[in-house]
Amino acid sequence: MNKNELVSAVADKAGLTKVDAARAVDAVFDAVTEALAKKDEVRLVGFGTFLVSHREASEGRHPRTGALLKIPASYQPKFRAGKGLKDAVN
């Protein structure tokens, strides 16, 4: 499912126009992005948790040349599925 299909599904389920559903979907994405940018968690009970984890700096190897590379420390967005989502999938 891509974003347009998600907007259509939200519009159908919520009885909204596609324009209003697109605004709602964009607002949810923006809110989650802003929270993660502040290193906050977003917990959606029954669905899952969006969180940020810190990845330490490390060394790797270039796959073609084998040369050592320094991989800088970074923050990575993560998603942990909740029980309700896991149960729905299984």
N, CA and C of each residue as an Amber inpcrd file, in Angstrom:
protein
   270
   0.8510000  -1.1700000   0.0000000   0.0000000   0.0000000   0.0000000
   0.8960000   1.2310000   0.0000000   0.6470000   2.1360000  -0.9330000
   1.3960000   3.3800000  -0.9650000   0.5710000   4.4970000  -0.3080000
   1.1080000   5.7000000  -0.2900000   0.4490000   6.7970000   0.4180000
  -0.9210000   7.1180000  -0.1850000  -1.0280000   7.1220000  -1.5030000
  -2.3280000   7.4130000  -2.1380000  -3.3750000   6.3730000  -1.7750000
  -2.9730000   5.1180000  -1.7200000  -3.9050000   4.0570000  -1.3250000
  -4.2910000   4.2020000   0.1370000  -3.3460000   4.6160000   0.9780000
  -3.6510000   4.8590000   2.3900000  -4.6410000   6.0030000   2.5350000
  -4.4530000   7.0850000   1.7950000  -5.3740000   8.2250000   1.8390000
  -6.7630000   7.7880000   1.4040000  -6.8510000   6.9910000   0.3580000
  -8.1550000   6.5000000  -0.1080000  -8.8300000   5.6280000   0.9400000
  -8.0610000   4.7600000   1.5970000  -8.6200000   3.8960000   2.6300000
  -9.1150000   4.7150000   3.8190000  -8.3410000   5.7240000   4.2230000
  -8.7540000   6.5820000   5.3350000 -10.0160000   7.3480000   4.9570000
 -10.0700000   7.8560000   3.7500000 -11.2510000   8.5950000   3.2860000
 -12.4860000   7.7080000   3.3180000 -12.3690000   6.4710000   2.8570000
 -13.5050000   5.5430000   2.8440000 -13.9510000   5.1790000   4.2510000
 -13.0040000   4.8470000   5.1300000 -13.3490000   4.3970000   6.4810000
 -13.8700000   5.5250000   7.3610000 -13.3710000   6.7540000   7.1530000
 -13.7520000   7.8730000   8.0190000 -14.8540000   8.7280000   7.4040000
 -15.2460000   8.4370000   6.1680000 -16.2790000   9.2260000   5.5160000
 -15.8070000  10.6340000   5.1940000 -14.5450000  10.7730000   4.8320000
 -13.9630000  12.0710000   4.5030000 -13.7260000  12.1670000   3.0100000
 -13.5250000  13.3950000   2.5470000 -13.0880000  13.5560000   1.1640000
 -11.6190000  13.1650000   1.1070000 -11.1410000  12.8910000  -0.0890000
  -9.7320000  12.5120000  -0.2230000  -8.8100000  13.6670000   0.1680000
  -9.2420000  14.8950000  -0.0720000  -8.4270000  16.0560000   0.2970000
  -8.2950000  16.1300000   1.8190000  -9.4210000  15.9630000   2.5260000
  -9.3820000  15.9960000   3.9900000  -8.5880000  14.8170000   4.5560000
  -8.7530000  13.6500000   3.9520000  -8.0160000  12.4720000   4.4050000
  -6.5200000  12.6620000   4.1770000  -6.1430000  13.2740000   3.0540000
  -4.7300000  13.5300000   2.7710000  -4.1530000  14.4850000   3.8120000
  -4.9180000  15.5070000   4.1900000  -4.4650000  16.4300000   5.2340000
  -4.2870000  15.6940000   6.5580000  -5.2280000  14.8100000   6.8870000
  -5.1460000  14.0630000   8.1380000  -3.9270000  13.1340000   8.1480000
  -3.7070000  12.4250000   7.0690000  -2.5610000  11.5160000   6.9760000
  -1.2580000  12.3120000   7.0650000  -1.1740000  13.4250000   6.3480000
   0.0230000  14.2640000   6.4080000   0.2440000  14.8050000   7.8120000
  -0.8430000  15.1870000   8.4990000  -0.7260000  15.7060000   9.8660000
  -0.1900000  14.6350000  10.8140000  -0.6430000  13.3940000  10.6620000
  -0.1420000  12.3010000  11.4960000   1.3400000  12.0710000  11.2240000
   1.7220000  12.0180000   9.9590000   3.1350000  11.8180000   9.6170000
   3.9970000  12.9510000  10.1670000   3.5100000  14.1950000  10.0390000
   4.2620000  15.3460000  10.5430000   4.4120000  15.2810000  12.0570000
   3.3400000  14.9180000  12.7610000   3.3870000  14.8450000  14.2230000
   4.3700000  13.7710000  14.6860000   4.3600000  12.6170000  14.0380000
   5.2850000  11.5390000  14.3940000   6.7290000  11.9720000  14.0950000
   6.9450000  12.6040000  12.9460000   8.2750000  13.0560000  12.5670000
   8.8120000  14.0930000  13.5550000   7.9680000  15.0530000  13.9360000
   8.3980000  16.0870000  14.8830000   8.7370000  15.4830000  16.2470000
   7.9320000  14.5310000  16.7010000   8.2060000  13.8930000  17.9920000
   9.5190000  13.1230000  17.9440000   9.7590000  12.3860000  16.8730000
  10.9970000  11.6140000  16.7580000  12.2100000  12.5380000  16.6150000
  12.0370000  13.6870000  15.9660000  13.1330000  14.6440000  15.8330000
  13.5490000  15.1800000  17.2010000  12.6000000  15.2170000  18.1500000
  12.8960000  15.6520000  19.5190000  13.3390000  14.4780000  20.3900000
  13.5140000  13.3060000  19.7870000  13.9200000  12.0670000  20.4740000
  12.8330000  11.5560000  21.4140000  11.5680000  11.9200000  21.1600000
  10.4340000  11.4240000  21.9430000   9.9150000  10.1280000  21.3320000
   9.1920000   9.3510000  22.1420000   8.5000000   8.1580000  21.6440000
   7.0820000   8.5280000  21.2740000   6.5240000   7.8000000  20.3200000
   5.1130000   7.9250000  19.9780000   4.5020000   6.5510000  20.2000000
   3.6790000   6.4260000  21.2520000   3.0610000   5.1420000  21.5910000
   1.6090000   5.1410000  21.1470000   1.2630000   4.2100000  20.3100000
  -0.1120000   4.0260000  19.8560000  -0.5610000   2.6630000  20.3810000
  -1.2810000   2.6880000  21.4910000  -1.6670000   1.4580000  22.1830000
  -2.4290000   0.5480000  21.2210000  -2.0000000  -0.6980000  21.1690000
  -2.6250000  -1.6810000  20.2970000  -2.0410000  -1.7060000  18.9010000
  -1.2960000  -0.6590000  18.5280000  -0.6940000  -0.6050000  17.1940000
   0.8100000  -0.7770000  17.2740000   1.4770000   0.1140000  18.0250000
   2.9150000  -0.0020000  18.1470000   3.5440000   1.2710000  18.6660000
   4.8690000   1.2740000  18.7070000   5.6270000   2.3930000  19.2420000
   6.6940000   2.8090000  18.2430000   6.7090000   4.1060000  17.9350000
   7.7800000   4.6870000  17.1420000   8.7810000   5.2590000  18.1330000
  10.0710000   4.9790000  17.9450000  11.0820000   5.4710000  18.8590000
  12.3700000   5.7480000  18.1110000  13.2910000   6.3920000  18.8130000
  14.5860000   6.7250000  18.2330000  15.6520000   5.9890000  19.0320000
  16.5610000   5.3180000  18.3510000  17.6670000   4.6670000  19.0450000
  18.9800000   5.2610000  18.5400000  19.9590000   5.2460000  19.4140000
  21.2780000   5.8030000  19.0810000  22.1880000   4.6750000  18.6220000
  22.7940000   4.8710000  17.4930000  23.7620000   3.9030000  16.9710000
  25.1510000   4.4920000  17.1560000  25.9920000   3.7850000  17.8740000
  27.3510000   4.2480000  18.1400000  28.1950000   4.2460000  16.8560000
  29.2440000   5.0430000  16.8620000  30.1770000   5.0490000  15.7440000
  30.8650000   3.6870000  15.6690000  31.1780000   3.2800000  14.4620000
  31.8340000   1.9840000  14.2830000  32.7150000   2.0300000  13.0460000
  33.4090000   0.9470000  12.8120000  34.2220000   0.8180000  11.6110000
  33.6350000  -0.2800000  10.7390000  33.6790000  -0.0460000   9.4570000
  33.2080000  -1.0370000   8.5070000  34.2170000  -1.1790000   7.3820000
  33.8810000  -1.9950000   6.4210000  34.7650000  -2.1950000   5.2700000
  34.0000000  -1.9110000   3.9900000  34.6720000  -1.2670000   3.0660000
  34.1000000  -1.0400000   1.7490000  33.9880000  -2.4000000   1.0680000
  32.8140000  -2.7790000   0.5900000  32.6440000  -4.1420000   0.0530000
  33.4920000  -4.4470000  -1.1810000  33.7850000  -3.4410000  -1.9750000
  34.5380000  -3.7010000  -3.2060000  36.0480000  -3.6940000  -2.9580000
  36.5330000  -2.7030000  -2.1770000  37.9780000  -2.5550000  -2.0070000
  38.4950000  -3.1500000  -0.7100000  37.6210000  -3.3350000   0.2650000
  38.0470000  -3.8510000   1.5530000  38.6650000  -2.7980000   2.4500000
  38.6640000  -1.5360000   2.0010000  39.2540000  -0.4510000   2.7880000
  38.3920000  -0.1830000   4.0220000  39.0570000   0.2000000   5.1150000
  38.3360000   0.5220000   6.3440000  37.6010000   1.8450000   6.1890000
  36.3820000   1.8820000   6.7150000  35.5740000   3.0940000   6.6990000
  35.1400000   3.4080000   8.1140000  35.0910000   4.6860000   8.4470000
  34.5450000   5.0920000   9.7330000  33.0730000   5.4180000   9.5300000
  32.2160000   4.7230000  10.2550000  30.7760000   4.9600000  10.1910000
  30.4280000   5.8390000  11.3850000  29.9350000   7.0580000  11.1390000
  29.6660000   7.9820000  12.2510000  28.4780000   7.5400000  13.0950000
  28.4430000   8.0280000  14.3280000  27.2940000   7.7700000  15.1980000
  26.0670000   8.4510000  14.5970000  24.9000000   7.8610000  14.8160000
  23.6780000   8.4430000  14.2710000  22.4730000   7.9920000  15.0930000
  21.3760000   8.6680000  14.8760000  20.1040000   8.2920000  15.4760000
  19.2520000   7.6350000  14.4040000  18.6040000   6.5290000  14.7720000
  17.8120000   5.7630000  13.8210000  16.3640000   5.6670000  14.2970000
  15.3980000   5.9380000  13.4090000  14.0070000   5.7180000  13.7930000
  13.7120000   4.2200000  13.8090000  12.9380000   3.7910000  14.7870000
  12.5670000   2.3750000  14.9190000  11.0670000   2.2800000  15.1350000
  10.5190000   1.1270000  14.8360000   9.1120000   0.8490000  15.1010000
   9.0190000  -0.5200000  15.7420000   8.3070000  -0.5910000  16.8730000
   8.0290000  -1.8650000  17.5360000   6.5340000  -2.1080000  17.4470000
   6.1610000  -3.1930000  16.8180000   4.7510000  -3.5200000  16.6760000
   4.1350000  -3.8740000  18.0160000   2.9070000  -3.4150000  18.2400000
   2.1810000  -3.7420000  19.4630000   1.4370000  -5.0580000  19.3360000
   0.8800000  -5.5120000  20.4410000   0.2000000  -6.8080000  20.4680000
  -0.9740000  -6.8630000  19.5080000  -1.7620000  -5.7860000  19.4550000
  -2.9150000  -5.7740000  18.5660000  -2.5380000  -5.9310000  17.1030000
  -1.4700000  -5.2590000  16.6930000  -1.0010000  -5.3580000  15.3100000
  -0.4320000  -6.7480000  15.0330000   0.3290000  -7.2800000  15.9810000
   0.8910000  -8.6260000  15.8050000  -0.2140000  -9.6660000  15.6900000
  -1.2430000  -9.5360000  16.5400000  -2.3510000 -10.4840000  16.5010000
  -3.1160000 -10.3880000  15.1850000  -3.3010000  -9.1620000  14.6590000
  -4.0290000  -8.9780000  13.4080000  -3.2730000  -9.5900000  12.2250000
  -1.9450000  -9.5060000  12.2740000  -1.1400000 -10.0510000  11.1840000
  -1.0910000 -11.5630000  11.2380000  -1.0440000 -12.1070000  12.4500000
  -0.9650000 -13.5630000  12.5960000  -2.3540000 -14.1100000  12.6900000
